[in-house]
Amino acid sequence: VAAFDFATKKVHLNSGWDMPIIGIGTYYLSNSQAENSVYNALRVGMRLIDTADIYGNEEGVGRGIRRAMRDFGIRRSDIFVTTKLWTSTYADADNEIDERLERLGLDYIDLLLLHHFAPNDEYAYKAMERGVKSGKIRSIGLSNFYEDSFDRIMRIAKIAPAVLQNETHPYHQSRSVKAHIAPYGTVMESWFPLGGRGMGIRT
């Protein structure tokens, strides 16, 4: 079972690394908006930054991180950076991992996710495992996967996903998925955590 520490506001992942439990997402932000948002989030104490290939703002995120490190003396090891591989690039995942690092301007990625289940996702997952072994990635995981697709990845995985990032909030609580992934030590991370679409509460 994942160890949540609400004093430090971190969760200990099955990969051996700690992830902050609150962070900033950069969906819909331009590169300049992402740079300023990340810079100011780090300034006020936020340490988890989430982006993705498909967001088109990894370069801005990286600039914001480097500016904050320079201006506020924040260590890279204190910042947790998540990005994601997009479905159309899964067949070229090894090169795409290098592209993520280049766009972010970082030496390693704290958490790399497959953005959705799609053709070639098993190949891409194996590429992420190779990235862990080479030191390019610290933790790997999935986003927008559910029981069947999660199980399919687990049949070929040598490294269990550290994180499953899905829509999860008071109106869509994902209890069955959380229970399904718990035996692997996989942590559920929420996108759209406050909900608000007017849906009735679901499990």
N, C-alpha and C positions, 0 to 999 in steps of 0.2 A: 504494500500500500504506500502510495506517495506520502512523503512527510511534509506537510504544510506547516510553516513556522510563521505565525501571524505577528510575532514580535519583530522579526527581521523582514517580514512581508516577502518571503521567498518560499519556493517549493523545491525540494531535492528531487531531481529527476533520476530515472533509472540509468541514465548515462553517466551518473556520478557528478553532474554539474548542478548548480543552483540557478533557478530562474525566478526573477521577480514576478509577483502575482498580479501586479498592476502595471500597465504600460500604455504607450501611445501607438495607435494605428495611423497609417498614412494613406489609406484608400481615398481616391478622388483628389489628392493633393498634387499640384504641379511640382516640378523640381525646386523652384524657388520657395513655394509654400512649405514643402517638406523640409527644406533646409532650415527655414526660420522656425518651424514648429518643433523640429527635433532639437535645435539649438536651445530654444526656450524651455522645452520639456526637461532637458538635461540640466539647465540652469536652476530649475525649481526642485530638482531631486528625482525626477523620473529616470529610471534606468533600463527599462525594456522598450525597445524600438521595433516596430513591425512594419515591413514593407514586402514587396513582391515584384517579380519580373513584370507581370502584367500591369502593375500600377504605373510603370514608366518613370519612377522617381528615385530609384536607388542612388543615382549620382547625387541628387540633392540631399538625401538622407546621409550619405557618406560625408558630404561637405559639412552638414550640420554637426555631425559627430566630431569631426576633426576640429572645427571651430570651437566647440564646447570644451574639448580636451585641452586645447591651447589656452583658451580664455579663463577657464575655471579650474584647471589643474586636475581634471577627471582622468583617471586611469582607464585604458582600454579594457582591462580585466574587470572593471566595475560596470561596464555597459554590456547589455545582453541584446544582440541584434538577431532578429528573425527575418528571413526572406524565403521566397517560394519559387519553385520551378513551375513554369506554365505548361499546360498539357501539350501544346503543339511542339514543344522542344524536348519531350521525354526521350525520344530516340537518340538525341545528341546530348544526353544529360552530363556526361563527363566534361565536355567543352562548356556546357551551360553553367556548371559549377564554377569554372574558372572565370566565366563572364560575370557572374554575380560578384565574385571577389574583386574583379577589376572595376566594375561600376561602383561598388561601395567604397573602393579604395582601402580595403581591409586585408589583413593577413589571414584571418579565419572568420568563419560564420558560426555564431553560437548555436543557432537552430535553423536547419533547412527543411522545408516541408514540400511535399508534393501537393499542389494546389487543389486538384480534384482527381478522382479516379478517372482513367481514360486509357485508351490503347497505349501500350509501351510503359505503363506505370511500374510494372514489375522490373523491367530493365532499368528504369530511372531510380528505383529504390536501391537496386544493387549498386548503381553508380554512386548514390549517396553513401552507401556503406563503404565503398572504396575511398570516398572523400574523408570519412572518419578515420580510416586506417592511415591515410596520407597526412592527416593533421589539418586539412582544409576546413573541416566541419567538426564541431564538438558534439552536437546532438542532432538527430534526425527524427522526422515525424511526418504526419499526414494532415490534410485539411479537407473537409467536406467528404470524408469517407464514413461509411456506416458499417453495420455488422458484417454483411457479406463481403464487401470490398476490403474491409480490415482483415478478415479471415484469409482472404486470398493472398494479401501481402504477407501475412504471417506464415503462410505455407512455403514461401521462398526466402524469408528474412533470416539472417543470422544475428542481426541487431534489432531488438524490439523497438518500435516507435517510442520515443520519449514523450511525445505530445501528440494529441489529436485535437486540432483546432476546428471546431464546428460552431454553427449558430446555436447558442445556448443562453437562455435568459429566463426570467420568471414566467414568461408565456410559452416557453418551449424548453423544458428542463432536461431533456435527453437522458433521463434516468436509466433507460434500458441500455443505451450505448455506454454510459459510464460504467455500469455493472459489467458489461461485456468486455471492456478493455482493462478493467481493474486487475485481473490476474496477471497481466503482463507488466504491471507497474506503469502503464501509460496514463498520463495526466490529460484530462479534458481541459482545454483552454477555450475560452469563449470569444467569438466575435459577435458583435451586436449585443453586448452583455446586458444592456438595460431594456432591450426589447422595445415594445411600443407599437406594434403593428395592429393592435386591437384583437389579437387572437386569444381564444380561451386557453387556459393553462393545459399543456399537454405533457405527457411523460415520455 
